[in-house]
């Protein structure tokens, strides 16, 4: 089945959406190339008979691979600060950065 070719305005609009700056010769060249691509995709779609294929967002079913969100005990402040190279007022002490106070 023959599909209408893209116009220069169509290509210019697509280029604008993609934030591309194209010259006049590029608009003509890409218009021809995109029309061939669209015709090829349409040919494959027609051959497959897409009417009998249920639309999906993924080719395979998705499953959650994360574990259950369960509360577990963590380190106390003292345990965390016990291994720190330097601590001050119950917090980690780190080197001064960029001369900030």
N, C-alpha and C positions, 0 to 999 in steps of 0.2 A: 504494500500500500504506500503510495507516494504522500509524503508530508510536505507542507509548505516550508520553504527555506526561511531562515531567520533574516530579518531586515537589518539594515545598518543601525536603525534606531533601537532594535532589540539588543544588538551587540553593545551599542553605546550604553544602554540602560544597565546591562549586566556588568559592563566594565565599571560604571559608576557605583553600582552596589558593591563591587569587589574592591573599590577604591583604586582602580587601575587607570592610568592615563595612556590612552592609545592614540596613535596617529591615524590619519585617514586610510593609509595603506594597510595598517594592522586591522582596522575595523573591517575592511573588505576581506582580507585573508582569513581572519578568525571567524567571520560570518560564514564563509564557505566551509571551513573546517568544522565548526560547531553544527552546521546543518547536516554534514555527513555523519557526524557522531549521533545526532538525534535520530536520523533515519535508520542507522544501524541498530540503535536501541529499540526503536519502534518495530523493526523487522523481527528482532528476537522476541519481543513482547507478544507480537501477533502470532508467532510460531509456537510459543509456549502455551497460549490459550489461557491467559491470566484470569479469565472469568471463573475458573474452577479452583483457583488457589486462594485460600483464606488469607487475608492480610495479617501480617505479624510484625512485631517490632524487633524480634530476635529470631534467629534461625533455630536456636535450641532453647528449651525452658531455662529460666534463671532460678537459681536457688541461693539462699543466704548462706554464706560460708562462715559467718561470724558466730562466736559462741554466745551463750545467753549472757545478758548483762546482769551480773550478780555482785552484790556488795561483798568485798573481802577485806580482811584487816590489812592495814598498811603500816608503814613505819611511823613511829612516834616522832615528834620533833627532836627529841633527845637522840634517838637512834640515827636519824638522818644527819644531824649536826656532829655526831660522834666521829664520823669518818671524814668530815670536811677539813681541808687544810687550815681554814681560819673561819671563826664564827664570832659574831658580836651581837649582843642584845637579842639572842634567840633567832638570828638570821645568818645566812651565809655571808661571809665577808669576801668581796671580790676586789681586784685592783681597780683603781680609778681609771675611767675611760674618757679620753679626749678632754682632759682637764675639767670635767664637770665636778660640781660639789656634791 
